[in-house]
Amino acid sequence: MIIVNIDVMLAKRKMSVTELAERIGISLTNLSLLKNGRVKGIRFETLDKICEILKCQPGDLLEWRDDDETDE
């Protein structure tokens, strides 16, 4: 399972979801769906813009976890 950590990077950069959506040029609704892991994919162009604005690497935003992992 892929976990999206955009909210973590937004907090580190002290930026709102609304500001990020405006700066990358996508709707707040689409960014919220992405942030909450409710999309099946992301365009590299969008990922590139997010990384540029947040000054981070794709690995800072996306994390893979085994579906069988449980939180302990």
PQR file of N, CA, C, O and H, with PARSE charges and radii, in Angstrom:
ATOM      1  N   MET A   1       0.841  -1.168   0.000 -0.4000 1.5000
ATOM      2  CA  MET A   1       0.000   0.000   0.000 -0.0000 2.0000
ATOM      3  C   MET A   1       0.891   1.238   0.000  0.5500 1.7000
ATOM      4  O   MET A   1       1.910   1.277   0.691 -0.5500 1.4000
ATOM      5  N   ILE A   2       0.510   2.230  -0.765 -0.4000 1.5000
ATOM      6  CA  ILE A   2       1.241   3.493  -0.827 -0.0000 2.0000
ATOM      7  C   ILE A   2       0.573   4.495   0.108  0.5500 1.7000
ATOM      8  O   ILE A   2      -0.635   4.717   0.035 -0.5500 1.4000
ATOM      9  H   ILE A   2      -0.317   2.198  -1.326  0.4000 1.0000
ATOM     10  N   ILE A   3       1.368   5.093   0.981 -0.4000 1.5000
ATOM     11  CA  ILE A   3       0.897   6.119   1.912 -0.0000 2.0000
ATOM     12  C   ILE A   3       1.390   7.468   1.389  0.5500 1.7000
ATOM     13  O   ILE A   3       2.563   7.612   1.045 -0.5500 1.4000
ATOM     14  H   ILE A   3       2.350   4.912   1.041  0.4000 1.0000
ATOM     15  N   VAL A   4       0.500   8.446   1.331 -0.4000 1.5000
ATOM     16  CA  VAL A   4       0.846   9.789   0.860 -0.0000 2.0000
ATOM     17  C   VAL A   4       1.064  10.681   2.083  0.5500 1.7000
ATOM     18  O   VAL A   4       0.178  10.823   2.925 -0.5500 1.4000
ATOM     19  H   VAL A   4      -0.453   8.329   1.611  0.4000 1.0000
ATOM     20  N   ASN A   5       2.255  11.277   2.169 -0.4000 1.5000
ATOM     21  CA  ASN A   5       2.630  12.100   3.322 -0.0000 2.0000
ATOM     22  C   ASN A   5       2.707  13.585   2.993  0.5500 1.7000
ATOM     23  O   ASN A   5       3.555  14.296   3.531 -0.5500 1.4000
ATOM     24  H   ASN A   5       2.975  11.162   1.485  0.4000 1.0000
ATOM     25  N   ILE A   6       1.836  14.053   2.122 -0.4000 1.5000
ATOM     26  CA  ILE A   6       1.848  15.475   1.768 -0.0000 2.0000
ATOM     27  C   ILE A   6       1.583  16.339   2.991  0.5500 1.7000
ATOM     28  O   ILE A   6       2.185  17.403   3.141 -0.5500 1.4000
ATOM     29  H   ILE A   6       1.147  13.475   1.684  0.4000 1.0000
ATOM     30  N   ASP A   7       0.685  15.889   3.872 -0.4000 1.5000
ATOM     31  CA  ASP A   7       0.349  16.681   5.057 -0.0000 2.0000
ATOM     32  C   ASP A   7       1.566  16.886   5.961  0.5500 1.7000
ATOM     33  O   ASP A   7       1.704  17.936   6.589 -0.5500 1.4000
ATOM     34  H   ASP A   7       0.197  15.025   3.751  0.4000 1.0000
ATOM     35  N   VAL A   8       2.452  15.880   6.029 -0.4000 1.5000
ATOM     36  CA  VAL A   8       3.671  16.001   6.832 -0.0000 2.0000
ATOM     37  C   VAL A   8       4.570  17.092   6.256  0.5500 1.7000
ATOM     38  O   VAL A   8       5.084  17.937   6.989 -0.5500 1.4000
ATOM     39  H   VAL A   8       2.340  15.027   5.519  0.4000 1.0000
ATOM     40  N   MET A   9       4.753  17.064   4.940 -0.4000 1.5000
ATOM     41  CA  MET A   9       5.611  18.072   4.304 -0.0000 2.0000
ATOM     42  C   MET A   9       4.988  19.466   4.381  0.5500 1.7000
ATOM     43  O   MET A   9       5.699  20.457   4.542 -0.5500 1.4000
ATOM     44  H   MET A   9       4.335  16.378   4.345  0.4000 1.0000
ATOM     45  N   LEU A  10       3.670  19.541   4.266 -0.4000 1.5000
ATOM     46  CA  LEU A  10       3.008  20.840   4.403 -0.0000 2.0000
ATOM     47  C   LEU A  10       3.249  21.417   5.792  0.5500 1.7000
ATOM     48  O   LEU A  10       3.518  22.610   5.933 -0.5500 1.4000
ATOM     49  H   LEU A  10       3.092  18.735   4.135  0.4000 1.0000
ATOM     50  N   ALA A  11       3.154  20.585   6.806 -0.4000 1.5000
ATOM     51  CA  ALA A  11       3.383  21.044   8.181 -0.0000 2.0000
ATOM     52  C   ALA A  11       4.830  21.513   8.352  0.5500 1.7000
ATOM     53  O   ALA A  11       5.080  22.540   8.984 -0.5500 1.4000
ATOM     54  H   ALA A  11       2.935  19.616   6.691  0.4000 1.0000
ATOM     55  N   LYS A  12       5.781  20.763   7.791 -0.4000 1.5000
ATOM     56  CA  LYS A  12       7.194  21.143   7.891 -0.0000 2.0000
ATOM     57  C   LYS A  12       7.464  22.469   7.202  0.5500 1.7000
ATOM     58  O   LYS A  12       8.302  23.250   7.652 -0.5500 1.4000
ATOM     59  H   LYS A  12       5.578  19.929   7.278  0.4000 1.0000
ATOM     60  N   ARG A  13       6.755  22.722   6.112 -0.4000 1.5000
ATOM     61  CA  ARG A  13       6.962  23.956   5.339 -0.0000 2.0000
ATOM     62  C   ARG A  13       6.015  25.077   5.766  0.5500 1.7000
ATOM     63  O   ARG A  13       6.062  26.178   5.218 -0.5500 1.4000
ATOM     64  H   ARG A  13       6.074  22.088   5.746  0.4000 1.0000
ATOM     65  N   LYS A  14       5.156  24.794   6.746 -0.4000 1.5000
ATOM     66  CA  LYS A  14       4.176  25.775   7.256 -0.0000 2.0000
ATOM     67  C   LYS A  14       3.352  26.357   6.103  0.5500 1.7000
ATOM     68  O   LYS A  14       3.222  27.572   5.955 -0.5500 1.4000
ATOM     69  H   LYS A  14       5.117  23.899   7.192  0.4000 1.0000
ATOM     70  N   MET A  15       2.802  25.450   5.297 -0.4000 1.5000
ATOM     71  CA  MET A  15       2.017  25.833   4.132 -0.0000 2.0000
ATOM     72  C   MET A  15       0.660  25.141   4.204  0.5500 1.7000
ATOM     73  O   MET A  15       0.556  24.007   4.673 -0.5500 1.4000
ATOM     74  H   MET A  15       2.907  24.463   5.418  0.4000 1.0000
ATOM     75  N   SER A  16      -0.366  25.824   3.743 -0.4000 1.5000
ATOM     76  CA  SER A  16      -1.708  25.234   3.738 -0.0000 2.0000
ATOM     77  C   SER A  16      -1.938  24.429   2.461  0.5500 1.7000
ATOM     78  O   SER A  16      -1.254  24.617   1.455 -0.5500 1.4000
ATOM     79  H   SER A  16      -0.282  26.745   3.362  0.4000 1.0000
ATOM     80  N   VAL A  17      -2.904  23.543   2.529 -0.4000 1.5000
ATOM     81  CA  VAL A  17      -3.292  22.766   1.350 -0.0000 2.0000
ATOM     82  C   VAL A  17      -3.778  23.710   0.262  0.5500 1.7000
ATOM     83  O   VAL A  17      -3.485  23.509  -0.917 -0.5500 1.4000
ATOM     84  H   VAL A  17      -3.460  23.391   3.346  0.4000 1.0000
ATOM     85  N   THR A  18      -4.510  24.723   0.650 -0.4000 1.5000
ATOM     86  CA  THR A  18      -5.033  25.698  -0.310 -0.0000 2.0000
ATOM     87  C   THR A  18      -3.900  26.411  -1.039  0.5500 1.7000
ATOM     88  O   THR A  18      -3.947  26.568  -2.259 -0.5500 1.4000
ATOM     89  H   THR A  18      -4.748  24.886   1.607  0.4000 1.0000
ATOM     90  N   GLU A  19      -2.886  26.842  -0.300 -0.4000 1.5000
ATOM     91  CA  GLU A  19      -1.752  27.527  -0.931 -0.0000 2.0000
ATOM     92  C   GLU A  19      -1.021  26.601  -1.894  0.5500 1.7000
ATOM     93  O   GLU A  19      -0.675  27.009  -3.002 -0.5500 1.4000
ATOM     94  H   GLU A  19      -2.848  26.714   0.691  0.4000 1.0000
ATOM     95  N   LEU A  20      -0.781  25.349  -1.480 -0.4000 1.5000
ATOM     96  CA  LEU A  20      -0.100  24.406  -2.364 -0.0000 2.0000
ATOM     97  C   LEU A  20      -0.911  24.166  -3.630  0.5500 1.7000
ATOM     98  O   LEU A  20      -0.352  24.152  -4.727 -0.5500 1.4000
ATOM     99  H   LEU A  20      -1.063  25.017  -0.579  0.4000 1.0000
ATOM    100  N   ALA A  21      -2.213  23.979  -3.496 -0.4000 1.5000
ATOM    101  CA  ALA A  21      -3.074  23.751  -4.666 -0.0000 2.0000
ATOM    102  C   ALA A  21      -2.968  24.918  -5.646  0.5500 1.7000
ATOM    103  O   ALA A  21      -2.844  24.715  -6.854 -0.5500 1.4000
ATOM    104  H   ALA A  21      -2.667  23.990  -2.605  0.4000 1.0000
ATOM    105  N   GLU A  22      -3.018  26.134  -5.117 -0.4000 1.5000
ATOM    106  CA  GLU A  22      -2.920  27.319  -5.976 -0.0000 2.0000
ATOM    107  C   GLU A  22      -1.565  27.386  -6.670  0.5500 1.7000
ATOM    108  O   GLU A  22      -1.485  27.701  -7.857 -0.5500 1.4000
ATOM    109  H   GLU A  22      -3.118  26.299  -4.136  0.4000 1.0000
ATOM    110  N   ARG A  23      -0.506  27.090  -5.931 -0.4000 1.5000
ATOM    111  CA  ARG A  23       0.849  27.218  -6.494 -0.0000 2.0000
ATOM    112  C   ARG A  23       1.163  26.149  -7.530  0.5500 1.7000
ATOM    113  O   ARG A  23       1.941  26.399  -8.450 -0.5500 1.4000
ATOM    114  H   ARG A  23      -0.570  26.834  -4.966  0.4000 1.0000
ATOM    115  N   ILE A  24       0.568  24.946  -7.400 -0.4000 1.5000
ATOM    116  CA  ILE A  24       0.842  23.912  -8.404 -0.0000 2.0000
ATOM    117  C   ILE A  24      -0.196  23.903  -9.516  0.5500 1.7000
ATOM    118  O   ILE A  24      -0.014  23.236 -10.535 -0.5500 1.4000
ATOM    119  H   ILE A  24      -0.064  24.743  -6.652  0.4000 1.0000
ATOM    120  N   GLY A  25      -1.286  24.644  -9.322 -0.4000 1.5000
ATOM    121  CA  GLY A  25      -2.278  24.786 -10.385 -0.0000 2.0000
ATOM    122  C   GLY A  25      -3.263  23.638 -10.496  0.5500 1.7000
ATOM    123  O   GLY A  25      -3.708  23.314 -11.597 -0.5500 1.4000
ATOM    124  H   GLY A  25      -1.434  25.186  -8.494  0.4000 1.0000
ATOM    125  N   ILE A  26      -3.617  23.008  -9.363 -0.4000 1.5000
ATOM    126  CA  ILE A  26      -4.680  22.008  -9.393 -0.0000 2.0000
ATOM    127  C   ILE A  26      -5.750  22.411  -8.394  0.5500 1.7000
ATOM    128  O   ILE A  26      -5.520  23.247  -7.519 -0.5500 1.4000
ATOM    129  H   ILE A  26      -3.255  23.272  -8.469  0.4000 1.0000
ATOM    130  N   SER A  27      -6.910  21.814  -8.534 -0.4000 1.5000
ATOM    131  CA  SER A  27      -8.005  22.184  -7.649 -0.0000 2.0000
ATOM    132  C   SER A  27      -7.736  21.688  -6.228  0.5500 1.7000
ATOM    133  O   SER A  27      -7.036  20.697  -6.021 -0.5500 1.4000
ATOM    134  H   SER A  27      -7.097  21.135  -9.244  0.4000 1.0000
ATOM    135  N   LEU A  28      -8.300  22.388  -5.272 -0.4000 1.5000
ATOM    136  CA  LEU A  28      -8.192  21.992  -3.872 -0.0000 2.0000
ATOM    137  C   LEU A  28      -8.797  20.603  -3.668  0.5500 1.7000
ATOM    138  O   LEU A  28      -8.285  19.809  -2.878 -0.5500 1.4000
ATOM    139  H   LEU A  28      -8.869  23.193  -5.440  0.4000 1.0000
ATOM    140  N   THR A  29      -9.880  20.315  -4.378 -0.4000 1.5000
ATOM    141  CA  THR A  29     -10.521  19.005  -4.286 -0.0000 2.0000
ATOM    142  C   THR A  29      -9.574  17.904  -4.732  0.5500 1.7000
ATOM    143  O   THR A  29      -9.435  16.893  -4.043 -0.5500 1.4000
ATOM    144  H   THR A  29     -10.295  20.960  -5.020  0.4000 1.0000
ATOM    145  N   ASN A  30      -8.919  18.083  -5.878 -0.4000 1.5000
ATOM    146  CA  ASN A  30      -7.991  17.065  -6.381 -0.0000 2.0000
ATOM    147  C   ASN A  30      -6.787  16.885  -5.463  0.5500 1.7000
ATOM    148  O   ASN A  30      -6.339  15.760  -5.243 -0.5500 1.4000
ATOM    149  H   ASN A  30      -9.032  18.904  -6.438  0.4000 1.0000
ATOM    150  N   LEU A  31      -6.259  17.988  -4.923 -0.4000 1.5000
ATOM    151  CA  LEU A  31      -5.134  17.876  -4.008 -0.0000 2.0000
ATOM    152  C   LEU A  31      -5.560  17.178  -2.719  0.5500 1.7000
ATOM    153  O   LEU A  31      -4.803  16.372  -2.177 -0.5500 1.4000
ATOM    154  H   LEU A  31      -6.624  18.902  -5.101  0.4000 1.0000
ATOM    155  N   SER A  32      -6.742  17.471  -2.230 -0.4000 1.5000
ATOM    156  CA  SER A  32      -7.241  16.816  -1.021 -0.0000 2.0000
ATOM    157  C   SER A  32      -7.418  15.319  -1.240  0.5500 1.7000
ATOM    158  O   SER A  32      -7.094  14.519  -0.362 -0.5500 1.4000
ATOM    159  H   SER A  32      -7.356  18.126  -2.671  0.4000 1.0000
ATOM    160  N   LEU A  33      -7.930  14.938  -2.407 -0.4000 1.5000
ATOM    161  CA  LEU A  33      -8.061  13.513  -2.726 -0.0000 2.0000
ATOM    162  C   LEU A  33      -6.696  12.837  -2.751  0.5500 1.7000
ATOM    163  O   LEU A  33      -6.541  11.727  -2.243 -0.5500 1.4000
ATOM    164  H   LEU A  33      -8.193  15.588  -3.120  0.4000 1.0000
ATOM    165  N   LEU A  34      -5.709  13.504  -3.340 -0.4000 1.5000
ATOM    166  CA  LEU A  34      -4.355  12.968  -3.379 -0.0000 2.0000
ATOM    167  C   LEU A  34      -3.780  12.862  -1.968  0.5500 1.7000
ATOM    168  O   LEU A  34      -3.216  11.835  -1.592 -0.5500 1.4000
ATOM    169  H   LEU A  34      -5.835  14.406  -3.752  0.4000 1.0000
ATOM    170  N   LYS A  35      -3.928  13.927  -1.202 -0.4000 1.5000
ATOM    171  CA  LYS A  35      -3.388  13.977   0.155 -0.0000 2.0000
ATOM    172  C   LYS A  35      -3.953  12.870   1.036  0.5500 1.7000
ATOM    173  O   LYS A  35      -3.256  12.330   1.895 -0.5500 1.4000
ATOM    174  H   LYS A  35      -4.386  14.762  -1.507  0.4000 1.0000
ATOM    175  N   ASN A  36      -5.210  12.541   0.815 -0.4000 1.5000
ATOM    176  CA  ASN A  36      -5.878  11.525   1.627 -0.0000 2.0000
ATOM    177  C   ASN A  36      -5.768  10.116   1.043  0.5500 1.7000
ATOM    178  O   ASN A  36      -6.393   9.180   1.542 -0.5500 1.4000
ATOM    179  H   ASN A  36      -5.776  12.980   0.117  0.4000 1.0000
ATOM    180  N   GLY A  37      -4.964   9.971  -0.020 -0.4000 1.5000
ATOM    181  CA  GLY A  37      -4.721   8.654  -0.592 -0.0000 2.0000
ATOM    182  C   GLY A  37      -5.906   8.062  -1.322  0.5500 1.7000
ATOM    183  O   GLY A  37      -6.037   6.841  -1.405 -0.5500 1.4000
ATOM    184  H   GLY A  37      -4.456  10.731  -0.425  0.4000 1.0000
ATOM    185  N   ARG A  38      -6.770   8.909  -1.853 -0.4000 1.5000
ATOM    186  CA  ARG A  38      -7.978   8.438  -2.527 -0.0000 2.0000
ATOM    187  C   ARG A  38      -7.894   8.505  -4.044  0.5500 1.7000
ATOM    188  O   ARG A  38      -8.915   8.583  -4.727 -0.5500 1.4000
ATOM    189  H   ARG A  38      -6.664   9.901  -1.786  0.4000 1.0000
ATOM    190  N   VAL A  39      -6.686   8.476  -4.562 -0.4000 1.5000
ATOM    191  CA  VAL A  39      -6.499   8.462  -6.012 -0.0000 2.0000
ATOM    192  C   VAL A  39      -5.735   7.201  -6.395  0.5500 1.7000
ATOM    193  O   VAL A  39      -5.030   6.611  -5.576 -0.5500 1.4000
ATOM    194  H   VAL A  39      -5.857   8.413  -4.008  0.4000 1.0000
ATOM    195  N   LYS A  40      -5.885   6.805  -7.638 -0.4000 1.5000
ATOM    196  CA  LYS A  40      -5.197   5.602  -8.109 -0.0000 2.0000
ATOM    197  C   LYS A  40      -3.846   5.915  -8.721  0.5500 1.7000
ATOM    198  O   LYS A  40      -3.041   5.009  -8.938 -0.5500 1.4000
ATOM    199  H   LYS A  40      -6.458   7.285  -8.303  0.4000 1.0000
ATOM    200  N   GLY A  41      -3.584   7.186  -9.002 -0.4000 1.5000
ATOM    201  CA  GLY A  41      -2.318   7.546  -9.617 -0.0000 2.0000
ATOM    202  C   GLY A  41      -2.081   9.043  -9.545  0.5500 1.7000
ATOM    203  O   GLY A  41      -2.961   9.823  -9.183 -0.5500 1.4000
ATOM    204  H   GLY A  41      -4.238   7.921  -8.825  0.4000 1.0000
ATOM    205  N   ILE A  42      -0.859   9.417  -9.905 -0.4000 1.5000
ATOM    206  CA  ILE A  42      -0.477  10.834  -9.950 -0.0000 2.0000
ATOM    207  C   ILE A  42       0.422  11.024 -11.167  0.5500 1.7000
ATOM    208  O   ILE A  42       1.283  10.191 -11.450 -0.5500 1.4000
ATOM    209  H   ILE A  42      -0.143   8.783 -10.199  0.4000 1.0000
ATOM    210  N   ARG A  43       0.220  12.107 -11.868 -0.4000 1.5000
ATOM    211  CA  ARG A  43       1.077  12.409 -13.012 -0.0000 2.0000
ATOM    212  C   ARG A  43       2.436  12.873 -12.516  0.5500 1.7000
ATOM    213  O   ARG A  43       2.533  13.596 -11.523 -0.5500 1.4000
ATOM    214  H   ARG A  43      -0.479  12.784 -11.638  0.4000 1.0000
ATOM    215  N   PHE A  44       3.484  12.453 -13.214 -0.4000 1.5000
ATOM    216  CA  PHE A  44       4.828  12.881 -12.835 -0.0000 2.0000
ATOM    217  C   PHE A  44       4.947  14.401 -12.855  0.5500 1.7000
ATOM    218  O   PHE A  44       5.661  14.974 -12.032 -0.5500 1.4000
ATOM    219  H   PHE A  44       3.405  11.866 -14.020  0.4000 1.0000
ATOM    220  N   GLU A  45       4.269  15.050 -13.772 -0.4000 1.5000
ATOM    221  CA  GLU A  45       4.301  16.511 -13.849 -0.0000 2.0000
ATOM    222  C   GLU A  45       3.772  17.126 -12.552  0.5500 1.7000
ATOM    223  O   GLU A  45       4.341  18.092 -12.043 -0.5500 1.4000
ATOM    224  H   GLU A  45       3.690  14.584 -14.441  0.4000 1.0000
ATOM    225  N   THR A  46       2.688  16.568 -12.023 -0.4000 1.5000
ATOM    226  CA  THR A  46       2.115  17.063 -10.768 -0.0000 2.0000
ATOM    227  C   THR A  46       3.064  16.776  -9.612  0.5500 1.7000
ATOM    228  O   THR A  46       3.295  17.645  -8.771 -0.5500 1.4000
ATOM    229  H   THR A  46       2.226  15.784 -12.437  0.4000 1.0000
ATOM    230  N   LEU A  47       3.612  15.572  -9.561 -0.4000 1.5000
ATOM    231  CA  LEU A  47       4.564  15.210  -8.512 -0.0000 2.0000
ATOM    232  C   LEU A  47       5.783  16.123  -8.564  0.5500 1.7000
ATOM    233  O   LEU A  47       6.286  16.552  -7.526 -0.5500 1.4000
ATOM    234  H   LEU A  47       3.423  14.866 -10.244  0.4000 1.0000
ATOM    235  N   ASP A  48       6.249  16.415  -9.756 -0.4000 1.5000
ATOM    236  CA  ASP A  48       7.390  17.314  -9.936 -0.0000 2.0000
ATOM    237  C   ASP A  48       7.086  18.698  -9.370  0.5500 1.7000
ATOM    238  O   ASP A  48       7.918  19.275  -8.671 -0.5500 1.4000
ATOM    239  H   ASP A  48       5.840  16.067 -10.599  0.4000 1.0000
ATOM    240  N   LYS A  49       5.910  19.234  -9.662 -0.4000 1.5000
ATOM    241  CA  LYS A  49       5.528  20.562  -9.172 -0.0000 2.0000
ATOM    242  C   LYS A  49       5.425  20.575  -7.650  0.5500 1.7000
ATOM    243  O   LYS A  49       5.863  21.526  -7.003 -0.5500 1.4000
ATOM    244  H   LYS A  49       5.234  18.765 -10.230  0.4000 1.0000
ATOM    245  N   ILE A  50       4.844  19.516  -7.078 -0.4000 1.5000
ATOM    246  CA  ILE A  50       4.718  19.441  -5.618 -0.0000 2.0000
ATOM    247  C   ILE A  50       6.105  19.426  -4.984  0.5500 1.7000
ATOM    248  O   ILE A  50       6.355  20.140  -4.013 -0.5500 1.4000
ATOM    249  H   ILE A  50       4.488  18.743  -7.604  0.4000 1.0000
ATOM    250  N   CYS A  51       7.008  18.612  -5.533 -0.4000 1.5000
ATOM    251  CA  CYS A  51       8.370  18.541  -5.001 -0.0000 2.0000
ATOM    252  C   CYS A  51       9.096  19.872  -5.145  0.5500 1.7000
ATOM    253  O   CYS A  51       9.832  20.279  -4.247 -0.5500 1.4000
ATOM    254  H   CYS A  51       6.805  18.032  -6.322  0.4000 1.0000
ATOM    255  N   GLU A  52       8.893  20.551  -6.271 -0.4000 1.5000
ATOM    256  CA  GLU A  52       9.526  21.854  -6.483 -0.0000 2.0000
ATOM    257  C   GLU A  52       9.050  22.865  -5.448  0.5500 1.7000
ATOM    258  O   GLU A  52       9.861  23.570  -4.848 -0.5500 1.4000
ATOM    259  H   GLU A  52       8.295  20.221  -7.001  0.4000 1.0000
ATOM    260  N   ILE A  53       7.749  22.938  -5.236 -0.4000 1.5000
ATOM    261  CA  ILE A  53       7.186  23.917  -4.302 -0.0000 2.0000
ATOM    262  C   ILE A  53       7.571  23.586  -2.858  0.5500 1.7000
ATOM    263  O   ILE A  53       7.925  24.480  -2.089 -0.5500 1.4000
ATOM    264  H   ILE A  53       7.089  22.365  -5.723  0.4000 1.0000
ATOM    265  N   LEU A  54       7.503  22.307  -2.492 -0.4000 1.5000
ATOM    266  CA  LEU A  54       7.796  21.908  -1.109 -0.0000 2.0000
ATOM    267  C   LEU A  54       9.284  21.655  -0.868  0.5500 1.7000
ATOM    268  O   LEU A  54       9.689  21.357   0.256 -0.5500 1.4000
ATOM    269  H   LEU A  54       7.215  21.581  -3.117  0.4000 1.0000
ATOM    270  N   LYS A  55      10.112  21.775  -1.939 -0.4000 1.5000
ATOM    271  CA  LYS A  55      11.559  21.555  -1.828 -0.0000 2.0000
ATOM    272  C   LYS A  55      11.839  20.204  -1.161  0.5500 1.7000
ATOM    273  O   LYS A  55      12.494  20.128  -0.121 -0.5500 1.4000
ATOM    274  H   LYS A  55       9.782  22.017  -2.852  0.4000 1.0000
ATOM    275  N   CYS A  56      11.320  19.136  -1.793 -0.4000 1.5000
ATOM    276  CA  CYS A  56      11.486  17.800  -1.233 -0.0000 2.0000
ATOM    277  C   CYS A  56      11.663  16.778  -2.352  0.5500 1.7000
ATOM    278  O   CYS A  56      11.574  17.116  -3.533 -0.5500 1.4000
ATOM    279  H   CYS A  56      10.788  19.198  -2.637  0.4000 1.0000
ATOM    280  N   GLN A  57      11.909  15.557  -1.981 -0.4000 1.5000
ATOM    281  CA  GLN A  57      12.057  14.443  -2.908 -0.0000 2.0000
ATOM    282  C   GLN A  57      10.744  13.659  -2.960  0.5500 1.7000
ATOM    283  O   GLN A  57       9.980  13.689  -1.995 -0.5500 1.4000
ATOM    284  H   GLN A  57      11.982  15.283  -1.022  0.4000 1.0000
ATOM    285  N   PRO A  58      10.465  12.959  -4.062 -0.5600 1.5000
ATOM    286  CA  PRO A  58       9.250  12.142  -4.134  0.2800 2.0000
ATOM    287  C   PRO A  58       9.130  11.166  -2.960  0.5500 1.7000
ATOM    288  O   PRO A  58       8.026  10.901  -2.485 -0.5500 1.4000
ATOM    289  N   GLY A  59      10.261  10.633  -2.495 -0.4000 1.5000
ATOM    290  CA  GLY A  59      10.252   9.711  -1.361 -0.0000 2.0000
ATOM    291  C   GLY A  59       9.834  10.359  -0.052  0.5500 1.7000
ATOM    292  O   GLY A  59       9.455   9.667   0.893 -0.5500 1.4000
ATOM    293  H   GLY A  59      11.158  10.849  -2.881  0.4000 1.0000
ATOM    294  N   ASP A  60       9.900  11.695   0.008 -0.4000 1.5000
ATOM    295  CA  ASP A  60       9.409  12.398   1.198 -0.0000 2.0000
ATOM    296  C   ASP A  60       7.888  12.424   1.227  0.5500 1.7000
ATOM    297  O   ASP A  60       7.278  12.575   2.286 -0.5500 1.4000
ATOM    298  H   ASP A  60      10.208  12.257  -0.760  0.4000 1.0000
ATOM    299  N   LEU A  61       7.281  12.275   0.052 -0.4000 1.5000
ATOM    300  CA  LEU A  61       5.821  12.363  -0.070 -0.0000 2.0000
ATOM    301  C   LEU A  61       5.138  11.004  -0.120  0.5500 1.7000
ATOM    302  O   LEU A  61       3.997  10.860   0.317 -0.5500 1.4000
ATOM    303  H   LEU A  61       7.776  12.153  -0.808  0.4000 1.0000
ATOM    304  N   LEU A  62       5.841  10.004  -0.654 -0.4000 1.5000
ATOM    305  CA  LEU A  62       5.240   8.689  -0.868 -0.0000 2.0000
ATOM    306  C   LEU A  62       5.993   7.629  -0.079  0.5500 1.7000
ATOM    307  O   LEU A  62       7.224   7.616  -0.049 -0.5500 1.4000
ATOM    308  H   LEU A  62       6.769  10.120  -1.009  0.4000 1.0000
ATOM    309  N   GLU A  63       5.244   6.749   0.553 -0.4000 1.5000
ATOM    310  CA  GLU A  63       5.823   5.687   1.371 -0.0000 2.0000
ATOM    311  C   GLU A  63       5.100   4.381   1.085  0.5500 1.7000
ATOM    312  O   GLU A  63       3.873   4.354   0.984 -0.5500 1.4000
ATOM    313  H   GLU A  63       4.245   6.759   0.529  0.4000 1.0000
ATOM    314  N   TRP A  64       5.851   3.308   0.957 -0.4000 1.5000
ATOM    315  CA  TRP A  64       5.242   1.999   0.753 -0.0000 2.0000
ATOM    316  C   TRP A  64       5.204   1.249   2.063  0.5500 1.7000
ATOM    317  O   TRP A  64       6.188   1.216   2.802 -0.5500 1.4000
ATOM    318  H   TRP A  64       6.847   3.330   1.040  0.4000 1.0000
ATOM    319  N   ARG A  65       4.052   0.639   2.353 -0.4000 1.5000
ATOM    320  CA  ARG A  65       3.912  -0.220   3.533 -0.0000 2.0000
ATOM    321  C   ARG A  65       3.288  -1.534   3.105  0.5500 1.7000
ATOM    322  O   ARG A  65       2.409  -1.571   2.244 -0.5500 1.4000
ATOM    323  H   ARG A  65       3.252   0.666   1.754  0.4000 1.0000
ATOM    324  N   ASP A  66       3.747  -2.592   3.707 -0.4000 1.5000
ATOM    325  CA  ASP A  66       3.187  -3.919   3.470 -0.0000 2.0000
ATOM    326  C   ASP A  66       1.735  -3.927   3.948  0.5500 1.7000
ATOM    327  O   ASP A  66       1.449  -3.477   5.058 -0.5500 1.4000
ATOM    328  H   ASP A  66       4.461  -2.563   4.406  0.4000 1.0000
ATOM    329  N   ASP A  67       0.828  -4.428   3.132 -0.4000 1.5000
ATOM    330  CA  ASP A  67      -0.584  -4.492   3.507 -0.0000 2.0000
ATOM    331  C   ASP A  67      -0.807  -5.302   4.779  0.5500 1.7000
ATOM    332  O   ASP A  67      -1.794  -5.098   5.486 -0.5500 1.4000
ATOM    333  H   ASP A  67       1.061  -4.793   2.231  0.4000 1.0000
ATOM    334  N   ASP A  68       0.114  -6.221   5.068 -0.4000 1.5000
ATOM    335  CA  ASP A  68      -0.029  -7.086   6.245 -0.0000 2.0000
ATOM    336  C   ASP A  68       0.523  -6.450   7.523  0.5500 1.7000
ATOM    337  O   ASP A  68       0.338  -6.990   8.613 -0.5500 1.4000
ATOM    338  H   ASP A  68       0.916  -6.386   4.494  0.4000 1.0000
ATOM    339  N   GLU A  69       1.209  -5.289   7.391 -0.4000 1.5000
ATOM    340  CA  GLU A  69       1.755  -4.628   8.576 -0.0000 2.0000
ATOM    341  C   GLU A  69       0.639  -4.144   9.463  0.5500 1.7000
ATOM    342  O   GLU A  69      -0.395  -3.671   8.990 -0.5500 1.4000
ATOM    343  H   GLU A  69       1.360  -4.850   6.505  0.4000 1.0000
ATOM    344  N   THR A  70       0.856  -4.265  10.745 -0.4000 1.5000
ATOM    345  CA  THR A  70      -0.097  -3.713  11.711 -0.0000 2.0000
ATOM    346  C   THR A  70       0.632  -2.708  12.578  0.5500 1.7000
ATOM    347  O   THR A  70       1.822  -2.858  12.854 -0.5500 1.4000
ATOM    348  H   THR A  70       1.696  -4.649  11.130  0.4000 1.0000
ATOM    349  N   ASP A  71      -0.077  -1.694  12.999 -0.4000 1.5000
ATOM    350  CA  ASP A  71       0.521  -0.700  13.882 -0.0000 2.0000
ATOM    351  C   ASP A  71       0.637  -1.289  15.284  0.5500 1.7000
ATOM    352  O   ASP A  71      -0.339  -1.785  15.847 -0.5500 1.4000
ATOM    353  H   ASP A  71      -1.044  -1.572  12.774  0.4000 1.0000
ATOM    354  N   GLU A  72       1.839  -1.227  15.834 -0.4000 1.5000
ATOM    355  CA  GLU A  72       2.049  -1.773  17.174 -0.0000 2.0000
ATOM    356  C   GLU A  72       2.283  -0.668  18.152  0.5500 1.7000
ATOM    357  O   GLU A  72       2.481  -0.927  19.339 -0.5500 1.4000
ATOM    358  H   GLU A  72       2.632  -0.824  15.377  0.4000 1.0000
TER
END
